[in-house]
Amino acid sequence: MNIRETLRLYAVTDRTWLNGITLADAVEQSIRGGVTFVQLREKHLNKEALIEEALVIKAVCKKYNVPFVINDDVEIAKAVDADGVHIGQKDSEISYARQMLGESKIIGVTARTIEQAVSAEQNGANYLGVGAVFGSATKSDAVPLKHSKLRKIAEIVKIPVVAIGGINSTNILQLSDCLVAGVAVISGIFAADDIEQEARLLRGLAEKL
């Protein structure tokens, strides 16, 4: 698997935006529209409910051959045999995740600085999530990251970089000179009235980056 190619349109789930449909249905609509990678990020579910949801979402992703990772929780990623995990800024977590999940699994790491990005690459991350490039609708304390810094990180590391934070169809092309492998989108997909149509629009724009 060429991971860079799978990161073009990266959906991060958030059930709080859904309007009467299941998360599984929303994810399937997004994939039909062109999403190439899915991260399950549901902070308000307990462990049992998260495992149950993860198994359902994993089945949807497998149906379309789309990589599926769990946010933060290495144990749950292992329990459901997800394709990997996305973790925050703790170097020890990268080695722990690799030890728990094995060499074949995907480990993504959040980075906001060049130092964090280089460290994550050296510690075995497969890709970086860098932002928040336009602030964030899901994290009120997210400070916008200068696009020049995003580009610098993408220039320095050899692993793929995914931009995240407030990205939608109206601003995505502002990242066209940032050398990113793709974009991670949350509300820009899952808050849409027509998820499949919005994902299709975003995918077309992401291909221009």
MIDOKOL-109880 format. One record per residue (C-alpha): z, y, x; residue in three letters. Coordinates in steps of 0.1 Angstrom, whole numbers, plus 5000, padded with zeros to 4 digits. Each point is the difference from the previous one (the first is absolute). Example, Ala and Ser with C-alpha at 12.3 -4.5 7.8 and 13.67 -1.06 7.14 Angstrom:
2
PT    up  north  east  residuo
PT  5078   4955  5123      ALA
PT  4993   5034  5014      SER
END
This chain:
209
PT    up  north  east  residuo
PT  5000   5000  5000      MET
PT  4990   5034  5013      ASN
PT  5031   5020  4988      ILE
PT  4983   5034  5006      ARG
PT  4974   4992  4973      GLU
PT  5027   4989  4975      THR
PT  5019   5034  5003      LEU
PT  4973   5022  4985      ARG
PT  5017   5005  4966      LEU
PT  5036   4989  5002      TYR
PT  5019   5000  4967      ALA
PT  5038   5004  5000      VAL
PT  5015   4990  4967      THR
PT  5024   5021  4979      ASP
PT  5007   4987  4965      ARG
PT  5015   5034  4989      THR
PT  4965   5014  4995      TRP
PT  4988   4972  4978      LEU
PT  4994   5007  4963      ASN
PT  5006   4968  4980      GLY
PT  4982   4975  5023      ILE
PT  5015   4975  5024      THR
PT  4999   5006  5037      LEU
PT  4979   4969  5005      ALA
PT  4974   5014  4976      ASP
PT  5001   5034  5018      ALA
PT  4995   4983  5034      VAL
PT  4971   4979  4987      GLU
PT  4983   5031  4986      GLN
PT  5005   5018  5033      SER
PT  4984   4971  5019      ILE
PT  4971   4998  4976      ARG
PT  4995   5036  5007      GLY
PT  4999   4995  5038      GLY
PT  5035   4998  5014      VAL
PT  4999   4980  5032      THR
PT  5037   4995  5008      PHE
PT  5032   4999  4979      VAL
PT  5036   5008  5008      GLN
PT  5027   4991  4975      LEU
PT  5025   5029  5002      ARG
PT  5025   4998  4971      GLU
PT  5033   5016  5011      LYS
PT  5018   4996  4966      HIS
PT  4996   4962  4996      LEU
PT  5028   4976  5010      ASN
PT  4991   4972  5024      LYS
PT  4994   4974  4973      GLU
PT  4978   5022  4980      ALA
PT  4981   5011  5031      LEU
PT  4993   4965  5010      ILE
PT  4988   4992  4965      GLU
PT  4977   5031  5001      GLU
PT  4988   4992  5035      ALA
PT  4988   4965  4991      LEU
PT  4980   5014  4971      VAL
PT  4984   5028  5020      ILE
PT  4993   4976  5029      LYS
PT  4981   4978  4976      ALA
PT  4979   5030  4988      VAL
PT  4992   5010  5036      CYS
PT  4992   4964  5010      LYS
PT  4975   4998  4971      LYS
PT  4981   5029  5016      TYR
PT  5007   4991  5037      ASN
PT  5019   5033  5005      VAL
PT  5028   5001  5025      PRO
PT  5035   5004  4984      PHE
PT  5031   5012  5018      VAL
PT  5036   5008  4990      ILE
PT  5017   5033  5007      ASN
PT  5029   4998  5023      ASP
PT  5015   4967  4991      ASP
PT  4991   4974  5026      VAL
PT  5020   4972  4983      GLU
PT  4981   5005  4967      ILE
PT  4967   5001  5018      ALA
PT  5009   4966  5016      LYS
PT  5014   4986  4967      ALA
PT  4967   5006  4981      VAL
PT  4978   4994  5031      ASP
PT  4984   5034  4997      ALA
PT  4973   5010  5025      ASP
PT  5025   5022  5017      GLY
PT  5025   5029  4998      VAL
PT  5000   5038  5004      HIS
PT  5031   5014  5016      ILE
PT  5015   5033  5010      GLY
PT  5011   5014  5034      GLN
PT  5022   4973  5016      LYS
PT  4985   4984  5031      ASP
PT  5024   4970  4996      SER
PT  4985   4994  4966      GLU
PT  4966   4994  5014      ILE
PT  5011   4972  5023      SER
PT  5022   4986  4972      TYR
PT  4971   5001  4975      ALA
PT  4977   4983  5026      ARG
PT  5026   4973  5007      GLN
PT  5006   4994  4962      MET
PT  4964   5001  4989      LEU
PT  4980   4987  5029      GLY
PT  4971   5012  5021      GLU
PT  4974   4997  4972      SER
PT  5017   5024  4976      LYS
PT  4993   5038  4997      ILE
PT  5026   5024  5010      ILE
PT  4995   5037  4991      GLY
PT  5023   5027  5012      VAL
PT  5006   5036  4989      THR
PT  4996   5026  5027      ALA
PT  5002   5038  4999      ARG
PT  4999   5008  5037      THR
PT  4979   4990  5030      ILE
PT  5031   4984  5016      GLU
PT  5007   4979  4969      GLN
PT  4963   4989  4997      ALA
PT  4998   4989  5037      VAL
PT  5033   4982  4998      SER
PT  4990   4981  4968      ALA
PT  4967   4990  5016      GLU
PT  5018   4988  5032      GLN
PT  5024   4980  4978      ASN
PT  4973   4981  4983      GLY
PT  4991   5020  4968      ALA
PT  4965   4991  4986      ASN
PT  4995   5034  4984      TYR
PT  5018   5034  4994      LEU
PT  5006   5019  4968      GLY
PT  5001   5037  5010      VAL
PT  5010   5029  4977      GLY
PT  5008   5016  4977      ALA
PT  4967   5017  5005      VAL
PT  5001   5020  4967      PHE
PT  5037   4997  4992      GLY
PT  5009   4974  4975      SER
PT  5004   4995  4962      ALA
PT  5023   4971  5006      THR
PT  5022   5014  5028      LYS
PT  5014   5034  4993      SER
PT  5012   5005  5035      ASP
PT  4966   4992  5017      ALA
PT  4989   5028  5023      VAL
PT  4962   5003  5003      PRO
PT  4987   4988  5034      LEU
PT  4974   5022  5018      LYS
PT  4966   4983  4999      HIS
PT  4996   5008  5037      SER
PT  5030   4978  5007      LYS
PT  4986   4972  4979      LEU
PT  4967   5002  5019      ARG
PT  5019   5000  5033      LYS
PT  5019   4969  4991      ILE
PT  4968   4983  4989      ALA
PT  4984   5009  5034      GLU
PT  5029   4987  5021      ILE
PT  5007   4966  4984      VAL
PT  4976   4971  4999      LYS
PT  5013   4985  4967      ILE
PT  4987   5014  4967      PRO
PT  5016   5030  4984      VAL
PT  5003   5005  4963      VAL
PT  5008   5035  4986      ALA
PT  5025   5002  4972      ILE
PT  5017   5026  4979      GLY
PT  4987   5019  4969      GLY
PT  4964   4988  5005      ILE
PT  4977   5001  4970      ASN
PT  4963   5004  4992      SER
PT  5002   5038  5003      THR
PT  5014   5002  5035      ASN
PT  4990   4967  5017      ILE
PT  4969   5014  5018      LEU
PT  5022   5025  5018      GLN
PT  5009   4971  5022      LEU
PT  4964   4993  5010      SER
PT  5005   5011  5036      ASP
PT  5033   4982  5005      CYS
PT  4986   4967  5013      LEU
PT  5020   4979  4975      VAL
PT  4991   4965  4991      ALA
PT  5009   5007  4964      GLY
PT  5023   5017  4975      VAL
PT  5031   4987  4982      ALA
PT  5003   5013  4964      VAL
PT  5028   4997  4975      ILE
PT  4999   5024  4970      SER
PT  4964   5008  5007      GLY
PT  4992   4965  4987      ILE
PT  5029   4989  4978      PHE
PT  5005   5032  4981      ALA
PT  4963   5001  4990      ALA
PT  4990   4997  4964      ASP
PT  4973   4975  5011      ASP
PT  5013   4983  5031      ILE
PT  4968   4980  5007      GLU
PT  4978   5030  4997      GLN
PT  5022   5022  5022      GLU
PT  5002   4972  5027      ALA
PT  4962   4998  4999      ARG
PT  4998   5037  5006      LEU
PT  5025   4999  5028      LEU
PT  4983   4971  5017      ARG
PT  4967   5018  5000      GLY
PT  5017   5031  5016      LEU
PT  5019   4978  5024      ALA
PT  4968   4986  5013      GLU
PT  4990   5035  5011      LYS
PT  5030   5004  5023      LEU
END
